[in-house]
Amino acid sequence: MSEQSDVIERLTRDLDFAARLRETVRADPKLEAARQRLRAWQAVRLAHTHADLLASPTMGPAATFFLTDLYGSKDLSRLDADVRRVMPTTKRLLPAAGLETVADAIELEALSERLDMAMVAALGSKLTALDAAAYGRAYRKTDRRKDRERQIDLIEDLGHSLDRLVHLPLIGTVLAMMHGPAQFAGLGELHNFLQRGYDAFRTMGDAGEFLNLIVGRERKIMHALFAGDDSLLGG
């Protein structure tokens, strides 16, 4: 099986899983509301943890992209739909580095959906007055260390994928040329996702320091939570 075929198989698996879970949530308004409350709280926590990165002239765009497009509360269903449509012609419409970036993003989405649902179940009524202590207890109750480690690894992989994308010769020109055809083909969200990621990482030049900071902090918080220390979550 070719490397590209492996990526397509991975994309199909993760898209199917995310779609099934999303349908389950949408069929239950209370579950959907609980999921949104959890995601909103997590988005605030991320913004607090990485406030300096968000405020940085060079790292701010990349931090915003990570904390909204990839690791926050944004609904990626339109991106998923675009990826499904592009898969039969992916070799023609997406550069290999772009496909790798999208595959990492979709796997991260599927894993985050799964972890969020586990947290919603563990939190129960605590979701109506969520704080760091309640979050930490639920985090430990779900006991998903390997999945949490994978989630952070994917964030790091995504950063490296975007960094490689930025440094490809003429990739900016290719993305600019793709804009019109992508919109015409109904793939606007997919193109916009790649363009936002490219623009954000191009501002930094070198993503090494940014990735070390954001990944290092998230790993530190993960280890603290499993050790019973909720203080790094802030409020």
Sequence and secondary structure as in RCSB ss.txt:
>XXXX:A:sequence
MSEQSDVIERLTRDLDFAARLRETVRADPKLEAARQRLRAWQAVRLAHTHADLLASPTMGPAATFFLTDLYGSKD
LSRLDADVRRVMPTTKRLLPAAGLETVADAIELEALSERLDMAMVAALGSKLTALDAAAYGRAYRKTDRRKDRER
QIDLIEDLGHSLDRLVHLPLIGTVLAMMHGPAQFAGLGELHNFLQRGYDAFRTMGDAGEFLNLIVGRERKIMHAL
FAGDDSLLGG
>XXXX:A:secstr
  HHHHHHHHHHHHHHHHHHHHHHHHT HHHHHHHHHHHHHHHHHHHHHTHHHHH TTTHHHHHHIIIIISSS  
 HHHHHHHHHHGGGHHHHS HHHHHHHHHHHHHHHHHHHHHHHHHHHHGGGGGG  HHHHHHHHHHHT HHHHHH
HHHHHHHHHHHHHHHHTSTTHHHHHHHHHHHHHHTT HHHHHHHHHHHHHHHHHS  HHHHHHHHHHHHHHHHHH
HTT  GGG  
